[in-house]
Every structure is written in structure tokens, then in C-alpha cells.
Amino acid sequence: MRPLTILIGILLGSAASITFSLGVVAGISVALGRSHPELAEEVPPLFTMLALFMLLTAASAGSFFGQIKALPWRRWAHLATVLVLAGIVYWYWPANA
């Protein structure tokens, strides 16, 4: 296995686990929303991050599959993965930095 394949696999596993965790937390927040109204303000950012990490998981899965099979479109999938990852980093970056 080549080093890029390993790095993409690590990114895919990390993104998938973060997506799963965010999904569980979102489900709990929605389920407890009526009895705990303080959770209501946390739900929109939580769903935003869930959507972003779902996108990262999908992009890195495509990138990983393309890399494993050596498909001709794998470079486009790598670019999509890098762009989504850069978008998430930009989203989290502090405004005053």
C-alpha cells in the first residue's frame, strides 16, 4: 500500500468516526430538546458540523476507493477531499487569528 493510500484511509476513518459521533449527539439533542430547552441553541451548529463531516466522509471515501482501484478520476476525488478539509479548517479557524 502506498503512503497516500494510508493517509487517505486514516482521514476516512477519522471523518467517519466524527460523523457517527456527531450523529449520535444530534439524535440525543433532538430527543432531549423538549425537556432541556438550553439544548435548542446548540442544535443548528451541530447539524452544520454534521453536514460538513458527512461531506468530508463521502469525499474521502471516494478518494480512497479511487486510490485503491487506481481509477483515472482519483485526482479529482483527492482535490475534492482537500477542498472539503480546507473548508472545515477555515470554518473552525478563529476570526481574530
N, C-alpha and C positions, 0 to 999 in steps of 0.2 A: 504494500500500500504506500502511496506517495504521501509526502508530508502535507500537501494541500488537502488531500482527502481526509486525513486525520484531523486537521484544523476545522474543516467544514463539519465533520462528524461531531466534534466537541461543541461547536456552535449550535448545531442542530439539536443535540441532546440538552444543552443548556436552555435554548429557546423553548423547546417542548416542555421541559420541566417548569419553567417560569410561566408558560401559558397555562399549563394544568393547574398550577398553584393559584394563579390569578383567577382562573375559572371557578375554583373551589371557594375562594374568598368572595368572589362576586355572588355566587349562589347563596352563601351564608348571609351576606349583607342584604340580599333581596329577601331572603326568608325571615330575617330578623328585623327588617325595616319597619314594620308596623309597631313592634313593641319597643324598638330603640330608635327614635327619630333622629338622634345625633348621627346615625349612620347615613342618613339621606344625603348629606353634603359630600360624603366620600364616594358615593356610587358613580357619578359621571366621570371623574378622573380614573376610577378603577376600570370602567368599561373602555375608556380611551386607551389605557395601557394594555388591556386585554386584546383589543383590536390590533394594536401595533405589534404585540408579540405573536399574535396569530399570523400576521403578515410575515414577520421575520421567520417563524417556523415554516411556513409554506415556501418562502423564498429559499431558505437554507435546505429544505428537503428537496426542492427541485435542483438546487445546485449540487447537492450530494449525489442524487440519482444520476444527474448528467455527468458528474465526475467519475463515478464508479463505472458507468457504461461507456465512457469516452464518447459521448454524443456531440455532434457538431455545434449545438446551441448552448453548450455548457458555459461558455464565456459570458453569454447574455445572462444566464442564471447567476453566475458569480457577481456580475455587475449589479443585478437586482438585489442580491443579498447584501452587498457592500452599501448600496444606496439606502436600503431599509435600516441597516445597522447604523449608518451615519445619521439618518433621520431620528432614530431613537436617542442617540447620543446628543444630538442637537436639542431634542425635546427636553432632556434631563439637565442639560447644561445650565448652570445658574446665569440669570440675566445680568448680574453685576460683575461677572468674571471677565 
